[in-house]
């Protein structure tokens, strides 16, 4: 039985009765689905469609590469690991290699997939693919036209301090910092 059929057989499965497109942007789209609930009643679900994203835990020596940029939805500057959305048809590892060099000016000679995770499964389908590398060589920064950021390398102690201060508060970077901490303590992810 394939994965979709397996989920359709689950007693909590919600059958889609109607999909109404609301908004189509360059990065996301929004739709409202009418669904049949397990008890036979109907409900609506607001769903954000997103092509997915990648993020990279990149260690240069004993420091992690991060970028600092303004995040309009939060109305503040954030410190995050290098990341970006998948282009149409792009494989996640290729996107991770591309985003790392574009934002930090470092190329990864090799990369390991750590985990893929849903960001907000209650309303969005976005999946982020997290990669790790400590095999870096100097490349070139290639920021997008609308992208303004700085790159720095921070220690694990600095990362933990940034978390306490709220300068790091996004899920992908929190996950990366805690994975790095576990790797430092145990030697594995």
NUBA-450087 format. One record per residue: residue in three letters; x, y, z of N, C-alpha, C, O, CB in turn. Coordinates in steps of 0.2 Angstrom, whole numbers, plus 5000, padded with zeros to 4 digits. Glycine has a CB too. Example, Ala and Ser with C-alpha at 12.3 -4.5 7.8 and 13.67 -1.06 7.14 Angstrom:
<atoms>
ala506649725039506249785039506649845039507149835042505749785045;ser506449895035506849955036506450005039506750065040507049975029;
</atoms>
This chain:
<atoms>
unk500449945000500050005000500550065000500950075004499550005006;unk500350114995500750174995500650225001500050215004500750214988;unk501050265002500950315008500350355008499950355013501550365008;unk500050375002499450415002498850375003498450395007499350444995;unk498850315001498250265002498250245010497750245013498350204998;unk498850235013498950225020498650275024498250265029499650215022;unk498750345022498450395026497650405025497350425029498750465024;unk497450385019496750385017496350335021495750345022496650385010;unk496650285023496350235027496350245035495950215038496750165026;unk496750295037496750315044496050345046495750375042497250365045;unk495850325052495150345054495050425055494550445056494950315061;unk495650465056495650535056495650565050495650635050496150555061;unk495750535044495850565038495250615036494650595037495850505032;unk495450665033494950715031494950725023495450745020495150795034;unk494350705020494350705013494150775011493750805013493750655011;unk494550795005494450855003493850854998493850814993495050884999;unk493350894999492750904995492750954990492550954984492150915000;unk493151014992493251074987493851114989494051114995492551114988;unk494151134984494751184985494651244982494451244976495451144982;unk494651304986494551364983495251404983495451424989494051404987;unk495551424977496151464977496051534980495551564978496451464970;unk496451564984496351624987496851674984496751734983496351624995;unk497451654985498051694983498651654980498751604982498351734989;unk498951684975499551654971500051704971500051754967499351624964;unk500551694975501151744975501751704972501751654969501351764982;unk502351744973502951714970503251654974503651614972503451764968;unk503151654981503351614985502851564988503051504989503751644991;unk502251584989501751544992501051554989500951604985501651565000;unk500651514990499951514988499551494994499751464998499751474982;unk498951524994498451514999497751484996497551504991498251575003;unk497551434999496951404997496451385003496751375009497051334993;unk495851385002495351355007495051295005494751295000494851415009;unk495151245009494851175007494251165012494251185018495351125008;unk493751135009493151115013493251035013493351005008492451125009;unk493251015019493450945021492850905024492450935028494050935025;unk492850845023492350795027492750765033493250735032492050745022;unk492450785039492850755045492650685046492150665043492550805051;unk493050655050492850585052492150565054491950515054493350555057;unk491850615058491150615060490650625055490050625057491050655066;unk490850645049490350655043490250735042489950755037489750625045;unk490350775047490250845047490750875042491250845040490350875054;unk490650935040491150975036491451025040491251055044490850995029;unk492051045037492451105040492851135035492951105029492951085046;unk493151195036493651225031494351225034494451225040493451295030;unk494851215030495551215032495851275027495851265021495851145031;unk496251315030496651365026497351335026497651325031496651435030;unk497551335020498151295018498651345014498451375009498051235015;unk499251355017499751385013500251335010500451285013500251425018;unk500251345003500651304999501351334998501451394997500351284992;unk501851294999502551324998503051264995502951204997502851345006;unk503451284991503851234987504351194992504651144989504251264982;unk504451214998504951185002505551225002505651274999505151115000;unk506051215007506651255008507151205011507151145012506551305013;unk507751235011508351205013508751245018508651305018508851185008;unk509151215023509551255028510151215029510151155028509151265034;unk510651245031511351215031511651235038511751295039511751235025;unk511851185042512251185048512951185045513151125044512051135053;unk513251235044513951235041514451255047514451315049514051285035;unk514951215048515451225053516051245050516351205046515551165058;unk516351295052517051315049517451315055517451365060517051395046;unk517851265056518251255062517751235068517351195067518751315064;unk517851275073517351265079516851315079516551335084517751265085;unk516651345073516151405073515651385068515851355063516451465072;unk515051405069514451395064514351465060514351515063513851375068;unk514251455054514151505049513451525050512951485049514351495042;unk513251595051512651615052512551685048513051715046512451625059;unk511951695046511851765043511351805047510951775051511451755036;unk511451865047510951915051510551955045510851985041511351955055;unk509951955046509551995041508852015045508651985050509351945035;unk508552065042507952085044507352035042507352025036507752155042;unk506952015046506351975045505652015046505452025051506351915049;unk505352035040504852085041504252055045503952085048504552095034;unk504051985044503551965048503651965055503151975059503351885046;unk504251965058504351975065504552045067504552065073504951925067;unk504652085062504852155063505552165067505552205071504352195066;unk505952115065506652125069507152085065507052045060506552095076;unk507752105067508352075064508452005067508451995073509052115064;unk508651955063508751885066509351855064509651875059508151835063;unk509651815068510251775066510051705065509651675069510751775072;unk510151685059509951615056510551575053510951605050509351625052;unk510451515052510851475048510651495040510151515039510851395049;unk511151485036511051495029510451455026510451395028511651485024;unk509951475022509351445020509051475014509251535013508851435026;unk508651445011508251475006507751425003507751365004508751495000;unk507351444999506751404996507051364990507551384987506151444994;unk506751304989506851264983506551294977506051324977506551194984;unk506951294971506751324965506351264962506451204964507351344960;unk505951274957505551224954505951164951506451184947505051254948;unk505851104953506151054951506851044954507250994952506251054943;unk507051084958507751074961507751024967507351024971507951144964;unk508350984967508450934972508650974978509051024978508950884970;unk508450954984508650984990509350994991509651044993508350954996;unk509750944990510450954991510851004987511251044989510850884990;unk510551004980510851054976510651124978511051174978510551044969;unk510051134981509851194983510251214990510451274990509051194985;unk510351164994510751185000511451204998511751255001510851115004;unk511751174993512451194991512451264988512851304989512751144985;unk511951274984511851344981511751394986512051454986511251344976;unk511251384991511151434996511751455001511851505002510551415000;unk512051395002512651405007513151455003513351505007512951345008;unk513351444997513851484994513551554993513851604994514051454987;unk512851564990512651624989512651674995512751734995511851614987;unk512451645001512351685007513051695011513151745014511851655011;unk513451645011514051645015514751655011515251675014514151585019;unk514751635005515351645001515751575002516351575000515751705003;unk515451525005515851465006515451405002514851405002515851445014;unk515851364999515651304996515751245000516251235003515951304989;unk515251205000515351135003515651084998515351074993514651115006;unk516151055000516450994996516050934997515950894992517150984998;unk515750925003515250875004514750895009514850945013515650815007;unk514150855009513650875014513250815016513250765012513150935010;unk512950815022512550765024511850785026511850835029512950725030;unk511350745024510650765026510550745033510650685035510150735021;unk510350795037510250775044509450755045509350705048510450835048;unk509050795043508350785044507950835039508150885037508150805052;unk507250815038506750855035506250865039506050815043506550825028;unk505950925040505450935045504950985042505051025038505750955052;unk504250975045503751025043503851085048503951075054503050985044;unk503651135045503751195049503151215053503151235059503951255045;unk502551215050501951225053501351185050500951205046501751305052;unk501351115052500851075048500151085050499751055046501051005051;unk499951135054499251145055498951195050498351195049499251185062;unk499451225046499151265041499651275034499451305029499051335043;unk500251245035500651255029500951185027501051145032501251305031;unk501151175021501451115019502151115018502551065016501151095012;unk502451175020503251185019503651125023503451115029503451255021;unk504151105019504551055023505251085022505451105016504550985019;unk505651085027506351115027506851055027506751005031506551165032;unk507351045023507850995023508451025026508751075023507950965015;unk508650995031509251025035509850975033509850915034509151025042;unk510351015031511050975029511551005034511551055037511250995022;unk512150965034512750975038513350975034513350925030512750935044;unk513751015035514451015032514951045037514851095040514451045025;unk515551015037516151045040516751045035517351045037516351015046;unk516551035028517051025023516951085018516651075013516950955019;unk517251145020517151205017517751225013518351215015516851255021;unk517651265007518151305004517851365002517251375002518451264998;unk518351415001518051485000517751484993518051454988518651535000;unk517251524992516851534986516751604985517151644987516251484986;unk516151624983515951694982515251704984514751664983516051714974;unk515051754987514451774989514051804983514351834979514451834995;unk513451774982512951794977512251814979511851774979512951744971;unk512151864983511551884986511051894980511151924975511551944991;unk510351884982509851894978509751974978509952004983509151864980;unk509452004973509352074972509052104978509152164980508952094966;unk508552074981508152094987508452074994508052074999507452084986;unk509052044994509252015000509852055003510352074999509551944998;unk509752075009510252115013510452075019509952065023509952185014;unk511052055020511252015025511952015026512352035022511051945025;unk512252005032512951995034513051925036512551895039513152045039;unk513651895035513851825037514351835043514751875042514051785031;unk514251795048514851785053514851715055514451675054514651835059;unk515351695059515451635061515451645069515851685072516151605059;unk515051605072514951605079515051545083515051485080514251635081;unk515251545089515451485093514751455096514251495096515951505099;unk514851395098514251365101513951405107513351415108514351295104;unk514451435111514251475117513951535115513451555118514951495121;unk514151565109513851625107513151615104512651645105514251665101;unk513051555101512351535098511951525104511351545103512451465094;unk512151495109511651485115511451555118510951555120512051435121;unk511951595118511851665121511351695116510851735119512451705121;unk511351695110510951725105510251695106509751725105511151705098;unk510151625107509551595109509251635115508651645115509551525110;unk509551635120509351665127509151735125508651765128509851665132;unk509451775121509351845119508751855115508451905114509951885117;unk508551795111508051805106508251825099507851825095507451845108;unk508951825098509151845092509151785087509151795081509951865092;unk509151725090509051665086508351635089508351615095509651605087;unk507851635085507251605088506851565082506251545084506751665090;unk507151555076506751515071506951445072507451425075506951545064;unk506451405070506551325071507151295068507451255071505851295069;unk507251315062507851285058508451295062508951255062507851305051;unk508551355064509251375067509251345074509751325077509251455068;unk508651345078508651315085508851235084509251215088507951325088;unk508551205079508651135078509451125076509751075079508251105072;unk509651165072510351165070510851175076511351135077510551215065;unk510751225080511151235086511151175091511651155093510951295090;unk510551145092510451095097510751025094511050985098509751075099;unk510751015087511050965084511850975085512150925086510850955076;unk512051035084512751045084513051035092513551005093512951115083;unk512651055096512751045103512750965105513250945108512251075108;unk512350925102512350855103512950825100513250775103511650825100;unk513050845094513650825091514350835095514750795095513750855083;unk514350895097514950915102514950865108515550845110514850985104;unk514450855111514450815117514550735116514850705120513750825121;unk514250715110514250645109514650615103514750555103513550615108;unk514850665099515150645093514750615087514950605082515650585094;unk514050625088513650605082512950645083512850685088513450525083;unk512550645077511950685077511450635079510850665080511850705070;
</atoms>
